[in-house]
């Protein structure tokens, strides 16, 4: 089964793009074909870090969003990653409902995953409720507790939104934190995680222990991804 993965959370700064990037690296390291789409016009971070696999797409037009579904016509045996910018839920929901996207993808045997990336704030709880109200039981919800953006997720764990999500079969994973200095160096290089580990940059590259920390972080993250409907 192939999958389409909408990496969202509606809030800015919760780690959506990092999640999209690490999922892209997971597919690459597993030898799985994928196509990426970047909806963030301000930063295009997904496109910057994985330029050979991701391209920008406009969410405020059906013609732009149609490119996402058309990727499966080009190769139905692949995965798709959509890095959603903040405040993209409304146009995305209109496109999905008006296009009856869930039925189309079900006919193609493609799993639909909505990744809800969260920090420890209260907004992430209410936004999860809105997400489920928009799409009901059709997709699989993957709640990502990003330890790079917080450590106390008790608000989400004890919420009625979490209870409802679990009733719908949601998966909950924890994204470990990567040391800030490592992430800053990777971001300054516009490097994929593979390049950061394997290609030594003389001016701003990772040191030997920093490369090892990235390898360890990726290993822990991949363990969290195993078992998801990817």
KAHU-V24068 format. One record per backbone hydrogen bond with DSSP energy under -1.0 kcal/mol. CO is the residue of the C=O (numbers start at 1). NH is the residue of the N-H. If there is no record, write none. Layout:
co->{CO | CO}
nh->{NH | NH}
This chain:
co->{2 | 3 | 4 | 5 | 6 | 7 | 8 | 9 | 15 | 16 | 17 | 18 | 19 | 20 | 21 | 22 | 23 | 24 | 25 | 26 | 27 | 28 | 33 | 35 | 36 | 37 | 38 | 40 | 44 | 45 | 46 | 50 | 50 | 53 | 55 | 61 | 62 | 64 | 65 | 66 | 69 | 70 | 71 | 79 | 80 | 81 | 82 | 83 | 88 | 89 | 90 | 91 | 92 | 93 | 94 | 95 | 96 | 100 | 101 | 102 | 103 | 104 | 105 | 106 | 111 | 112 | 113 | 114 | 115 | 116 | 118 | 122 | 122 | 123 | 124 | 125 | 126 | 127 | 128 | 129 | 130 | 131 | 132 | 135 | 140 | 141 | 142 | 143 | 144 | 144 | 145 | 146 | 153 | 154 | 156 | 159 | 160 | 161 | 162 | 163 | 164 | 165 | 166 | 171 | 173 | 175 | 179 | 180 | 181 | 182 | 183 | 184 | 185 | 186 | 192 | 193 | 194 | 195 | 201 | 207 | 208 | 209 | 210 | 211 | 212 | 213 | 214 | 215 | 216 | 217 | 218 | 219 | 220 | 221 | 222 | 225 | 228}
nh->{111 | 80 | 113 | 82 | 115 | 84 | 117 | 11 | 19 | 20 | 21 | 22 | 23 | 24 | 25 | 26 | 27 | 28 | 29 | 30 | 32 | 31 | 79 | 81 | 55 | 83 | 57 | 44 | 48 | 49 | 50 | 53 | 54 | 36 | 38 | 65 | 66 | 67 | 68 | 70 | 72 | 74 | 75 | 35 | 5 | 37 | 7 | 39 | 92 | 93 | 94 | 95 | 96 | 97 | 98 | 99 | 101 | 104 | 105 | 106 | 107 | 108 | 110 | 109 | 4 | 140 | 6 | 142 | 8 | 144 | 146 | 125 | 126 | 127 | 128 | 129 | 130 | 131 | 132 | 133 | 134 | 135 | 136 | 138 | 114 | 171 | 116 | 173 | 118 | 146 | 175 | 149 | 157 | 158 | 159 | 163 | 164 | 165 | 166 | 167 | 168 | 170 | 169 | 143 | 145 | 147 | 183 | 184 | 185 | 186 | 187 | 188 | 189 | 191 | 196 | 197 | 198 | 199 | 205 | 211 | 212 | 213 | 214 | 215 | 216 | 217 | 218 | 219 | 220 | 221 | 222 | 223 | 224 | 225 | 226 | 228 | 230}
